[in-house]
Amino acid sequence: MYKAHILAVDDEPLICQVISEYLEKIGYFCQPVIDATNALLELKRHPYDLIIIDIIMPGRDGIWLLNQVKTHFPEIAIIMLTAIHETQIAIDCLKMGAYDYLIKPIDFDKLALSIERALKKRHLELKVKEYQAHLEEMVTERTAQLKEAHEQLKQSQIEIIYRLAMAAEFKDIGTGAHIKRMSEYSAAIAKRFGMPPHRVELILYASPMHDIGKIGIPDYILLKEGKLTPEEWEIMKQHTTIGASILSGSKFELLRLAEVIALTHHERYDGKGYPRGLKGEDIPIEGRIVALADAFDALTSKRPYKPALPIEKTIDIIKEERGRQFDPHIVDVFLDMIEEILSIKEKYKDEYFT
């Protein structure tokens, strides 16, 4: 069985040794290092899955090392340690790419849990990249094959897309039915809006990846039951740019559209959305459509932290947000086809993927 390799960096040799011995005891391979410079050299010599970095160290500190790791070894998971509880420093570390931060003295149970979650997140991120590369390779290799083979390939790609989307939303929502409903809503709205069939199909298969960036949001924020602090909300909003980054650079139209949707589905028609504060028709039409489809499903679905709103109440909210949160033309189309929307909702209940 593979033992994850962890590098522990702390300028206090005793702490470094205690961390290393504890991690070895619970099944990891751990190499202790007492300064940032030697840590970087060690990373160049040997592959590591995760690095634990003390923030306050003489000379080159943990923040410097964090930047170096993200620049040169972006696939390594990072956990920060600090003896001083400064919220802004912690928030900055998370924004720079750290998975978590822990306060000294170390609670080893919390450390073990944080490592386990960080390694799982790293594994999923690597799988996303692997699936994306595999998807593109499969499309390139098989485009010249017979129509039946091409259709089988297409279906396998769609399944990968839905499974990746489900993986990103599983902790937050726990059911793939949301993904299926909102993608069907989005395609139905696009069709009624007059988009050509090819574009409607692209929206159907790209929209499930709208929240794929949530894999980059720490569990303590994503799963928090109470209201997020302003700092936590700023991190949560980054799921749009994280998702776009994951999907960026593809030569395939489907993934390029998925990138646009991931980035813009939280923009508002009145310009008060995020991440760019786009307004009106500056927001891509696909982003405006998915914004309404996603909001309708969220409002009418039961979650652990809220009940489902009645359809009538949800429609009232959408009408109130016409021209503010939502494109008024898309709202008009949506309301005109509400029976079709409700039919989709009934077809794909929350039991669909359970």
C-alpha positions as CSV (number, residue, x, y, z in Angstrom):
1,M,0.0,0.0,0.0
2,Y,1.3,3.4,-1.0
3,K,2.5,5.6,1.9
4,A,2.1,9.3,1.2
5,H,5.3,11.3,1.4
6,I,5.2,14.4,3.6
7,L,7.8,17.1,4.2
8,A,7.7,18.8,7.6
9,V,9.4,22.2,7.7
10,D,9.9,23.9,11.1
11,D,12.9,25.9,12.5
12,E,12.5,24.2,15.9
13,P,14.1,20.7,15.5
14,L,12.2,19.2,18.4
15,I,8.8,20.2,16.9
16,C,9.9,19.0,13.5
17,Q,11.0,15.6,14.9
18,V,7.8,15.2,16.9
19,I,5.7,15.8,13.8
20,S,7.8,13.4,11.8
21,E,7.6,10.6,14.4
22,Y,3.8,11.1,14.8
23,L,3.2,10.9,11.0
24,E,5.4,7.9,10.6
25,K,3.4,6.2,13.4
26,I,0.1,6.8,11.7
27,G,1.3,5.5,8.3
28,Y,3.0,8.2,6.4
29,F,6.6,8.7,5.3
30,C,7.8,12.0,6.7
31,Q,11.0,13.9,6.2
32,P,11.8,16.7,8.7
33,V,13.6,19.9,7.5
34,I,14.5,22.9,9.7
35,D,14.6,25.7,7.1
36,A,12.9,26.9,3.9
37,T,16.0,26.8,1.7
38,N,16.8,23.1,2.5
39,A,13.1,22.3,2.1
40,L,13.2,23.6,-1.5
41,L,16.3,21.5,-2.2
42,E,14.6,18.4,-0.8
43,L,11.6,19.0,-3.0
44,K,13.9,19.1,-6.0
45,R,15.5,15.8,-5.0
46,H,12.5,13.7,-4.1
47,P,8.7,13.8,-4.9
48,Y,6.4,14.7,-2.1
49,D,2.6,14.6,-1.8
50,L,2.2,17.2,1.0
51,I,4.3,19.7,2.8
52,I,3.7,21.2,6.3
53,I,5.2,24.7,6.6
54,D,5.8,26.8,9.7
55,I,5.0,30.4,8.8
56,I,7.4,32.1,11.2
57,M,11.0,31.0,10.5
58,P,14.3,33.0,10.5
59,G,15.6,34.0,7.1
60,R,13.3,32.8,4.4
61,D,9.9,32.3,6.1
62,G,7.0,30.1,5.4
63,I,5.2,32.6,3.2
64,W,8.3,32.6,0.9
65,L,8.4,28.8,0.8
66,L,4.6,28.7,0.1
67,N,5.1,30.9,-2.9
68,Q,8.0,28.7,-4.1
69,V,6.1,25.5,-3.7
70,K,3.0,26.8,-5.6
71,T,5.3,28.1,-8.4
72,H,7.6,25.1,-8.9
73,F,5.6,22.2,-7.4
74,P,1.9,23.2,-7.9
75,E,0.6,19.6,-7.3
76,I,1.9,19.4,-3.8
77,A,-0.7,19.9,-1.0
78,I,0.2,22.5,1.6
79,I,-0.7,22.9,5.2
80,M,0.6,26.0,7.2
81,L,1.5,26.1,10.9
82,T,1.7,29.2,13.0
83,A,2.1,30.1,16.7
84,I,0.3,33.4,16.2
85,H,-3.4,33.4,15.4
86,E,-3.7,36.2,12.8
87,T,-6.8,35.8,10.6
88,Q,-5.6,37.9,7.7
89,I,-2.3,35.9,7.4
90,A,-4.3,32.7,7.4
91,I,-6.7,34.1,4.8
92,D,-3.8,35.2,2.7
93,C,-2.2,31.7,2.9
94,L,-5.4,30.1,1.7
95,K,-5.7,32.6,-1.2
96,M,-2.1,31.7,-2.2
97,G,-3.0,28.0,-2.4
98,A,-2.6,26.5,1.0
99,Y,-5.2,23.9,1.9
100,D,-5.4,24.6,5.6
101,Y,-3.6,26.3,8.5
102,L,-3.3,25.1,12.1
103,I,-2.4,27.0,15.3
104,K,0.4,25.8,17.6
105,P,0.6,24.0,19.9
106,I,-0.3,21.3,17.5
107,D,-3.5,19.3,18.0
108,F,-2.3,16.1,16.3
109,D,-5.8,14.8,15.8
110,K,-6.6,17.9,13.8
111,L,-3.3,17.6,12.0
112,A,-4.1,14.1,10.9
113,L,-7.6,15.0,9.7
114,S,-6.3,18.0,7.8
115,I,-3.6,15.9,6.1
116,E,-6.2,13.2,5.2
117,R,-8.5,15.8,3.6
118,A,-5.7,17.7,1.9
119,L,-4.5,14.5,0.3
120,K,-8.0,13.5,-0.8
121,K,-8.4,17.0,-2.4
122,R,-5.0,16.7,-4.1
123,H,-6.0,13.3,-5.4
124,L,-9.3,14.7,-6.9
125,E,-7.5,17.6,-8.5
126,L,-5.1,15.3,-10.2
127,K,-7.9,13.1,-11.3
128,V,-9.7,16.2,-12.8
129,K,-6.6,17.0,-14.8
130,E,-6.2,13.4,-15.8
131,Y,-9.8,13.1,-16.9
132,Q,-9.6,16.3,-18.9
133,A,-6.4,15.2,-20.7
134,H,-7.9,11.8,-21.3
135,L,-11.1,13.3,-22.6
136,E,-9.2,15.5,-25.1
137,E,-7.0,12.6,-26.2
138,M,-10.0,10.3,-26.7
139,V,-11.7,12.9,-28.8
140,T,-8.6,13.5,-30.9
141,E,-8.0,9.8,-31.5
142,R,-11.5,8.8,-32.4
143,T,-13.0,11.6,-34.5
144,A,-12.3,9.7,-37.7
145,Q,-14.1,6.5,-36.6
146,L,-17.6,5.4,-37.6
147,K,-20.6,7.3,-36.3
148,E,-21.6,4.6,-33.9
149,A,-18.2,4.5,-32.3
150,H,-18.2,8.3,-32.2
151,E,-21.5,8.3,-30.4
152,Q,-20.3,5.8,-27.8
153,L,-17.3,8.0,-27.2
154,K,-19.5,11.0,-26.8
155,Q,-21.6,9.2,-24.2
156,S,-18.5,8.2,-22.2
157,Q,-17.3,11.8,-22.2
158,I,-20.7,13.0,-21.0
159,E,-20.6,10.5,-18.2
160,I,-17.1,11.7,-17.2
161,I,-18.4,15.3,-17.1
162,Y,-21.3,14.4,-14.9
163,R,-19.1,12.3,-12.5
164,L,-16.6,15.1,-12.2
165,A,-19.4,17.6,-11.6
166,M,-20.9,15.3,-8.9
167,A,-17.4,14.9,-7.3
168,A,-17.1,18.7,-7.0
169,E,-20.6,19.1,-5.5
170,F,-20.9,15.9,-3.5
171,K,-20.1,17.3,0.0
172,D,-22.0,20.5,-0.6
173,I,-25.2,19.0,-2.0
174,G,-24.9,15.2,-1.8
175,T,-27.0,14.4,-4.9
176,G,-26.3,14.4,-8.6
177,A,-30.0,15.2,-9.3
178,H,-29.2,18.9,-8.9
179,I,-26.6,18.8,-11.6
180,K,-29.0,16.9,-14.0
181,R,-31.9,19.3,-13.3
182,M,-30.1,22.5,-13.7
183,S,-28.4,21.4,-16.9
184,E,-31.7,20.3,-18.4
185,Y,-33.3,23.6,-17.3
186,S,-30.4,25.5,-18.9
187,A,-30.7,23.6,-22.2
188,A,-34.5,24.0,-22.3
189,I,-34.2,27.8,-21.7
190,A,-31.5,28.1,-24.4
191,K,-33.7,26.2,-26.9
192,R,-36.8,28.3,-26.1
193,F,-34.5,31.4,-26.3
194,G,-33.9,30.5,-30.0
195,M,-30.3,29.1,-29.8
196,P,-29.3,26.7,-32.5
197,P,-29.4,22.9,-31.6
198,H,-25.6,22.6,-31.5
199,R,-25.3,25.4,-29.0
200,V,-28.2,24.0,-26.9
201,E,-26.4,20.7,-26.7
202,L,-23.2,22.3,-25.6
203,I,-25.0,24.1,-22.8
204,L,-26.6,20.9,-21.7
205,Y,-23.2,19.2,-21.3
206,A,-21.1,22.2,-20.2
207,S,-23.4,23.5,-17.5
208,P,-22.9,20.6,-15.1
209,M,-19.3,21.8,-14.6
210,H,-20.4,25.3,-13.3
211,D,-19.3,24.6,-9.7
212,I,-16.3,22.4,-10.4
213,G,-14.2,25.0,-8.7
214,K,-15.6,24.0,-5.3
215,I,-13.0,21.3,-5.1
216,G,-10.6,24.1,-4.3
217,I,-12.6,25.5,-1.4
218,P,-11.5,24.3,2.1
219,D,-13.9,22.0,3.9
220,Y,-14.2,24.3,6.9
221,I,-15.8,26.9,4.6
222,L,-17.7,24.7,2.2
223,L,-19.3,22.7,4.9
224,K,-19.8,25.5,7.4
225,E,-23.4,25.5,8.8
226,G,-23.5,29.1,10.0
227,K,-23.1,32.3,8.0
228,L,-19.7,32.8,6.4
229,T,-17.5,35.7,7.6
230,P,-16.6,38.3,5.0
231,E,-13.2,36.8,4.7
232,E,-14.6,33.3,4.2
233,W,-17.1,34.6,1.7
234,E,-14.2,36.0,-0.4
235,I,-12.6,32.6,-0.4
236,M,-15.9,30.9,-1.3
237,K,-16.4,33.3,-4.3
238,Q,-13.1,32.0,-5.7
239,H,-14.8,28.8,-6.8
240,T,-15.7,30.7,-10.0
241,T,-12.1,31.5,-10.9
242,I,-10.8,28.2,-9.7
243,G,-13.3,26.4,-11.9
244,A,-12.4,28.5,-14.9
245,S,-8.7,27.8,-14.2
246,I,-9.3,24.0,-14.1
247,L,-11.1,24.1,-17.4
248,S,-8.9,26.7,-19.2
249,G,-6.6,26.1,-22.1
250,S,-8.7,23.4,-23.9
251,K,-9.0,23.3,-27.7
252,F,-12.4,21.7,-27.4
253,E,-15.5,23.9,-27.7
254,L,-17.4,22.1,-24.9
255,L,-14.7,22.7,-22.3
256,R,-14.2,26.3,-23.5
257,L,-17.9,26.9,-22.9
258,A,-17.7,25.1,-19.5
259,E,-14.9,27.6,-18.6
260,V,-17.1,30.6,-19.5
261,I,-20.0,29.2,-17.5
262,A,-17.9,28.4,-14.4
263,L,-16.5,31.9,-14.4
264,T,-19.7,33.9,-15.1
265,H,-22.7,32.0,-13.5
266,H,-22.5,34.3,-10.4
267,E,-22.4,37.5,-12.3
268,R,-25.6,39.7,-11.9
269,Y,-27.5,41.6,-14.6
270,D,-27.2,44.8,-12.5
271,G,-23.4,44.4,-12.2
272,K,-23.3,43.5,-8.5
273,G,-22.2,39.9,-9.0
274,Y,-18.8,38.3,-9.0
275,P,-16.0,37.7,-9.8
276,R,-15.7,40.5,-12.3
277,G,-18.8,42.6,-11.7
278,L,-20.0,42.3,-15.3
279,K,-23.3,44.0,-16.2
280,G,-26.1,43.3,-18.6
281,E,-25.2,41.8,-21.9
282,D,-21.5,42.0,-21.0
283,I,-22.2,38.7,-19.2
284,P,-22.1,35.9,-21.8
285,I,-25.6,34.6,-22.5
286,E,-24.7,31.1,-21.3
287,G,-23.7,32.5,-17.9
288,R,-27.0,34.4,-17.7
289,I,-29.0,31.3,-18.5
290,V,-27.2,29.1,-16.0
291,A,-27.5,31.7,-13.3
292,L,-31.2,31.5,-13.4
293,A,-31.4,27.7,-13.8
294,D,-29.0,27.2,-10.9
295,A,-30.9,29.7,-8.7
296,F,-34.3,28.2,-9.4
297,D,-33.1,24.7,-8.5
298,A,-31.3,25.9,-5.4
299,L,-34.4,27.7,-4.1
300,T,-36.7,24.8,-4.8
301,S,-34.5,22.1,-3.4
302,K,-34.1,20.9,0.2
303,R,-30.7,21.1,1.7
304,P,-29.3,20.1,5.2
305,Y,-29.2,23.8,6.1
306,K,-32.6,25.0,4.6
307,P,-36.0,23.7,3.5
308,A,-37.2,23.9,-0.1
309,L,-39.2,27.0,-1.0
310,P,-42.6,26.5,-2.6
311,I,-42.7,27.0,-6.4
312,E,-45.0,30.1,-6.1
313,K,-42.6,31.8,-3.6
314,T,-39.6,31.0,-5.8
315,I,-41.4,32.5,-8.9
316,D,-42.1,35.6,-6.9
317,I,-38.4,35.9,-6.0
318,I,-37.4,35.5,-9.6
319,K,-39.9,38.1,-10.7
320,E,-38.5,40.5,-8.0
321,E,-35.0,39.9,-9.3
322,R,-35.9,40.5,-12.9
323,G,-33.5,43.1,-14.2
324,R,-31.4,42.9,-11.0
325,Q,-30.0,39.5,-10.5
326,F,-31.4,38.0,-13.7
327,D,-31.6,39.0,-17.4
328,P,-35.2,40.2,-17.8
329,H,-35.5,38.6,-21.2
330,I,-34.4,35.2,-19.9
331,V,-36.8,35.6,-16.9
332,D,-39.7,36.2,-19.4
333,V,-38.8,33.1,-21.4
334,F,-38.4,31.1,-18.2
335,L,-41.8,32.1,-16.9
336,D,-43.4,31.4,-20.2
337,M,-42.2,27.8,-20.1
338,I,-42.7,27.2,-16.4
339,E,-44.7,24.0,-17.0
340,E,-41.8,22.5,-19.0
341,I,-39.4,23.5,-16.2
342,L,-41.6,21.8,-13.6
343,S,-41.8,18.7,-15.7
344,I,-38.0,18.5,-15.7
345,K,-38.0,19.0,-11.9
346,E,-40.4,16.2,-11.5
347,K,-38.5,13.9,-13.8
348,Y,-35.2,14.3,-12.0
349,K,-36.0,14.1,-8.3
350,D,-33.3,13.9,-5.7
351,E,-33.4,10.1,-5.8
352,Y,-32.1,10.2,-9.4
353,F,-28.5,9.5,-8.6
354,T,-28.7,8.0,-5.2
